[in-house]
Amino acid sequence: MTTRLAVLYGGQSGEHEVSRRSGESILAGLDHERYQVTEVLIDTDGGWHVDGRPTPLPQALRVLRAQEVVFPALHGPYGEDGTVASLLEWLGVPYVGNGVFASAAGMDKGVTKRLLAADGLRVSPGVTLRPGEHLSPAERQRLDLPVFVKPARAGSSLGVVRVTDWAALPAAVEQAREVDPKVLVEQGARGREIDVAVLQYPDGRVQAGPPLEIRVNGAGFFDYDAKYDGGAVFEIPAPLDPATTEVLQDRAIRAFHALDCRGLLRVDFFLSGEGAEPIVNEVNTFPGFTAASQFPQIWQRAGIEFPALLDILISGAFVDSPRVASFGLPRPARAVDLV
């Protein structure tokens, strides 16, 4: 018996193309003898397409609601930020990955920092600038140079600028605000860039994979081009002593629980030296699932091939999905008629 499953991908964010690549990788990796797959694509202007056909939104929602499980492969705003998780909960459909709270909190870098710091994890100092706000002289002195200017709610390093001269700060802030009006100015952490993938199994076990070290070609940082145009090399496992590896894995799992995650998380660290407390740089509640992405590569190195990784995540959606039924309420019989 096959399971009815929809892969939802694309979206209206600046990460549309990355989301398409993730969705296409997932579609190619699924066992089509095990799953009856429906493709649901959201294009950049908000149009919905089911199995390649333009589909009015009410009909697309009926298609989603008819599935046994949905695999959202959406990166960035209007997807990874909890909006689609909320939609699927309203429809009463189990879905892969994080719920509304973890998705929304993990999408906002400033909020993420506060939650992780409250749980005792080390984060880089930073200042959140809302529209019309500017960095004060005291804040500049506290942060010191270099700083990274980032859109607070975006991924794939979109709009991120490294600033080494305060005179360049206003232009960097404006560039980040083209992606998101809320901006984070963060002290530039120094050290090795290490990523750790966290996976939750259907039986509730939470496991961290082998650390991955990012080596960027040249003198740049791990920006959009380095991520997707071959400007970086991943070393798995990172050459670390066992004690440092254990600390990184422990901190990644702590971040998973601090954000109330479900299914998966990737935690990006800076490590100033073996034995030093790692700095949590960012988290990603739905990391890339392309052939070039860290998360699948880490688990492949741990012995979990891509189709098996998808099976684990999909099975977990049935076990712990925060759908309407979990609150003791009846599934809405005609929810899509309200659209």
Helices and strands as residue ranges (DSSP letters): E 3-10, H 16-29, E 35-42, E 48-50, E 53-55, H 57-65, E 69-73, H 83-91, H 100-107, H 109-118, E 126-129, H 137-143, E 147-151, E 161-163, G 166-168, H 169-177, E 183-187, E 192-200, E 206-208, E 212-216, H 224-228, E 232-235, H 242-258, E 264-271, E 279-284, H 294-301, H 306-319, G 324-327, G 335-338
